[in-house]
Amino acid sequence: MHCSKCRKKALKVAAVAYGVTSVALHGPENDKLMILGDGVDAACLTEALRKKLCHASIEIVEEVKDTPKPVIDPPKPPSPQIIICQPQPFEYYRVVPDPTPSPCTIM
C-alpha cells in the first residue's frame, strides 16, 4: 500500500469481513495488514481486497494460541462453626367462640 488512501480502503474492507475482530497496520512501512478473528475466510478476504486495491496477497495464516491462564483455586468455604440455638418459648393461644354472634354475616 503506497498511500494513506489505499490504507484506509484496505482497513475498511478488512474491518467489515465476517469473523474479523481486529485489524492493524503492520510492517516496517505500515504496508501490511494484520487481521485477527475467528472463522475468517482468508481467500474471500484476499479477493475483496484485490477488487478494491488491485493487489493483495496472503503471507501467513496461522492459528493464534491462547496463553495458558493461571489456575485460580476457588475460595475455600469457611471452617465449620458451632452455633448453639436456644429454644424459643412457645406462646399458646386459645380460640374462644363468641357467645353472641352478630347478625352481620359479612365479617
Secondary structure in CASP SS format (residue, H / E / C, confidence):
PFRMAT SS
TARGET T0000
AUTHOR 0000-0000-0000
METHOD secondary structure of the structure
MODEL  1
M C 1.00
H C 1.00
C C 1.00
S H 1.00
K H 1.00
C H 1.00
R H 1.00
K H 1.00
K H 1.00
A H 1.00
L H 1.00
K H 1.00
V H 1.00
A H 1.00
A H 1.00
V C 1.00
A C 1.00
Y C 1.00
G C 1.00
V E 1.00
T E 1.00
S E 1.00
V E 1.00
A E 1.00
L E 1.00
H E 1.00
G C 1.00
P C 1.00
E C 1.00
N C 1.00
D C 1.00
K E 1.00
L E 1.00
M E 1.00
I E 1.00
L E 1.00
G E 1.00
D C 1.00
G C 1.00
V C 1.00
D C 1.00
A H 1.00
A H 1.00
C H 1.00
L H 1.00
T H 1.00
E H 1.00
A H 1.00
L H 1.00
R H 1.00
K H 1.00
K H 1.00
L H 1.00
C C 1.00
H C 1.00
A C 1.00
S C 1.00
I C 1.00
E C 1.00
I C 1.00
V C 1.00
E C 1.00
E C 1.00
V C 1.00
K C 1.00
D C 1.00
T C 1.00
P C 1.00
K C 1.00
P C 1.00
V C 1.00
I C 1.00
D C 1.00
P C 1.00
P C 1.00
K C 1.00
P C 1.00
P C 1.00
S C 1.00
P C 1.00
Q C 1.00
I C 1.00
I C 1.00
I C 1.00
C C 1.00
Q C 1.00
P C 1.00
Q C 1.00
P C 1.00
F C 1.00
E C 1.00
Y C 1.00
Y C 1.00
R C 1.00
V C 1.00
V C 1.00
P C 1.00
D C 1.00
P C 1.00
T C 1.00
P C 1.00
S C 1.00
P C 1.00
C C 1.00
T C 1.00
I C 1.00
M C 1.00
END
